[in-house]
Amino acid sequence: MANLKEVRNRIASVSSTQQITKAMKMVSAAKLKRATNAIIQLRPYATKLKELLANLSASLEEGSSPYLQEREPVRVLLVVVTSNRGLAGAFNTNAIKTANQLIAGKYSAQYKAGNISIVAIGRKAQEFYQKRGYKVIGNNNEVYTDLNFSNVSLVTEQIMQGFVNGDYDRVELIYNHFRNAAVQILTTEQLLPVPKAEAKEDPTAIKTAKGSVQVDYILEPSKKAIVDQLIPKNIKIQLYRAVLDSHASEHGARMTAMDKATDNAGELLRNLKLSYNQARQAAITTELTEIVSGAAALNG
């Protein structure tokens, strides 16, 4: 009987867990819909703005904007975008792992010299790097409480000011790019200095004196005014896009993880019920044997 009680308790526990994972999956699906709408609406604008600024930057002179200034990357800032919560499979672990691989590979010399700084967006990255003694700047865990352009822009402005002041020579961005609920692509992008367009053949492009290729734009009121206004805005938009991408990826990863957890709980529940029925049958057989044996003893 003790064995039956143990199996019965496990069945109740697994059944409760299955109900919880189902509910979490439904919540994540609803949140994923809103997060997906947000990133889908922003992505075309952000992509075109980035393309325009990259082409425009290729034709600008050195010093035309502090955000275009190429420097030897002695001091590097990594912006690692994770979530505040777990239960999303390997979503957070993969983002942190990608950042660590970037540090160990591309920026190993800077790490050894103590010139790696971290801006963590999300509690998981914040706690990971603080526990390991990294230079973590600020606390941005509340960004997800009210995720909007203004709140993310506050973080971006601090990063931009640090770059202009010379606190960092390069800023890299690590986040999960959202493709669909089941697929999130780990992405690393250079945020600062603003990357310039690579030379490529284009029917709408013109050749410069240096032989590079750029798209010909008509700029109003002037190129300087466009640079002064659009480059800072583009930097803010790119970080906001990355955070929205990561936010949608988080809910997609959590929905997938909870779906798998629900299936696993169902499989475990079936096995436990089978074990329970076998134990119950064995107990009944034992009781019948004892009754028959007792009756035989009395008759004898």
N, C-alpha and C positions, 0 to 999 in steps of 0.2 A: 504493500500500500504506500510505503514511503516513496518508492520509485514512481508510482502513479502520480502522487502529489507533486513530485519534482517536475515530471514531464508536463503535468497540467499547468503548473506555474510558468514554465518556460513557454508553453503555447500561448498563455495569456500575455506574457511579456512581448513575444514576437508579434502577436496580433496587434497589440497596442503600438509597437514600433512601426508596423506596416501602415497603420492608419495615420500616424504622424508624418511619415515620408510621403504618403499620398497627398496630405494637406499641404506640405511644403512644396511639393511639385506643382500643385495648382496655384499657390501663391506666387511662386517663381515664374510660372507661365504668364500670369497676369502682369507682373512687373516687367517681364521680358517684352511684352507687347508694347508697353509705354516706352521702354528704353530703346527698343528697335526703331520705333517711329522717330524718336529724337535724333538718333545718329543717322538714319536714312535721310532726314530732312536737311541735316547740316553738312553731310559728307560732300555732295556736289559743289557747294559753295566753298568749303574749305579746300577741296582739291584744286579747283580752278584758281582760287586766290593764291595758293602756294605755287602753282605753275606760273602764274603771271609774275609774281614777285621773284621767282627763280630766274625767269628770262630777263626781267628788268634789272636784276642785280648783276647779271653778266656784263651789262653795258655801263655800269656805274664806276666812277673812279674811286680809288682807295680813299677812305675817310669821309665818303659822302653820307654814311650812316654808321654810328658806333656798333650797330648790330650786324654789320657786314665785315667787321674787322677780323681778319684771319691772324691768329697768333699761335705760337708754339704751345701745344696743350700741356703746359706744366701743371696747372691746377684744373681738375676736371670735376664737374658736377653731374651726377646721375639722378634723373627723375624717375623713380620706380613707382608704377601705378599698380596697386593691388586693391583688395577690398577690406572692409572692416570686419567681415565675418567669414567663417569657414564653411564647412559642409558643401563645398563646391568642387569636390574632386581635387585634381592637381592644379587648379587654376592659379592660386597664389604661389604655390611651390614652384611652378614653371617660370613665372615672372621673376621671382627672386633668383632662381637658378640661372636664368638668362643674364641677369645683371651681374651675378657672381662670375660667370664665364667671361663676360666683357671685361670685368676688372682683372681677372687672372690672365687674360690674353692680351688684349689691346692696351690696357692701362696698368700693366703689372709694375712698370717703373714708377708711375705716379703713386700707386698703392704703397710700394715699399718706402717712398719718400713721405708718405702721410699726406698726400695732396688729393685724395679722393673724398668728396663730400656727397652726401645723399639728401635728396628731398623726397620724402616718402608721402605718397598720396594713398591713404589706406592704412588701417591699424596693423595689418599683418606685416607689411614691409617696415613700418615704424618700429614695431617691437623686435623684429628680427635683427635689424641693423643696430639698434640701441643696445641690445643684449651682447652684441659682438664687438662693441667699442668703436663703431664707425662714427664719423663726424656727421650726425644727423641734424639738419637745419630745420627748425620750426616743428610744428605739429599741425598736420592738415587733415586729421581724421574726421573733422566735422564737415568737410566738403560734401560728403554724401548725404548729410542730414537735409540739406537744401541745395541740391545740385543744379546750379544755374551758371550762366556765363560770368556774372558779376563776381561770384564767390571764387570761381577758378581763376579769374583775372587777377585777384589779389595775390594769389600764389605766383602767377606768371610775372607780375610786376616786381616782386621781390627777386625773382630769378634774373630778370632783365637788368635790374639795378645792380645786382652783384656782378653780372657780366660787364656792364659799362664801367664799374668801379675797378675792375681787374681782379676781383676775388676768384673768378673762374675764367679760364681761357677757352673752354669748350663745355657745352651742355648737351648731354645725350638723354634721350627719352626711351624708356622701356615700358611696353604695355601690351595687352592682348587685343589684337585687331579682330573685330567681330565679323565673321562671315555668315554663320547661321547658328542655330541653337546647339548644334553638335560639334561645330568646328570653330576654334579660336586660334588665331595665328600669332605667335610671339613675334613682336616687331621691335626693332631698335632703329631710332631715327635721330639725326642730329638736329637739335633745336636751335642752338646758337654756336657760332655765327650762322646766319641764315644761309643755307646751301645755295650755290649758284647752279644754273641750268647747265647740263652737260651738252656738248656740241653734238647735234644730230641733224640729218638732212630733213627739211620740211619745206613743202611748196610755198608756205606763207612766210618763210624765214629769209633773212638777208645775211650776207657775209660781212663780217667786220674786217678791219685792217689786219687783225691778228689771225685771221683765218677761222675764228670760232663762228658759230651760228646762233642767231638770236631772232626771236619773233619781233616784227616791227609793230609797235603800238603807237597810237596817237594819244598823247597824254595832255589832259587839261586839269587844272590851270597850268602846271609845270611839272617837270620831272622831280624837282626837289620837293615840291608840295606833296606829290604822290608818295615819294619815299618817306617823308617825315610822318605821314598819316597811316599809310598802309602797312609798312613793315612792322611797327609795334602791334597793330591790330592783327596782322597775320600770325605773329608769334603767339598771341593770346588765343586766336582761333585754333591753331594747331594743337596747343595743349588741351584746350576744351574738347576738341574732337577726340583726342587720345583718351581723355577721361570718360567721355560718353561711350567710346568704343569698348573700353574696359568695363564700364558699368553694364552694358548690354551683354558682354561676354560673361560677366560674373553670373547673371541670371540664367543665361543659357547653360553654363557649366553646372550651376546648382540644379536646374531642372533635369538635366541629363543624369547627374549624380543621384538625385532623389528617385528618378525613374528606375535606375539600376538597383538602388537600395530597396525599392518596393518589390522588384522582381526577385531579388535575393531573399528578402523576408518571406515572400510567398513560397519559394522553393524550400526554405528552412521550415516553414509552417507545415508544408505537406509531409516532410520527413518526420517532424515531431509528432504529427497526428498518426502517422503509420507506426511510429515507435510506441505511442500511447495505446493504440488499439492492440498491438502485439503484447504489451505489458498487461493490459486489461484482460486479454484472452488467457494469458498465462496465469493470472491471478484467479480467474473464474475456474480454470481447469484444476488448479491446486485446491480450491475450495471444494469442488465436486469430488475430487479424489479423497479429501479428508472426510467428507460426509459419507461416502460409500464405504470407506475403510472403517469409520466409526460404527456404521450400521452393521457391517459384517462382524465386527468384534462383539457387538451386543448380541447378535443372533447366535454367535458361537458359544 
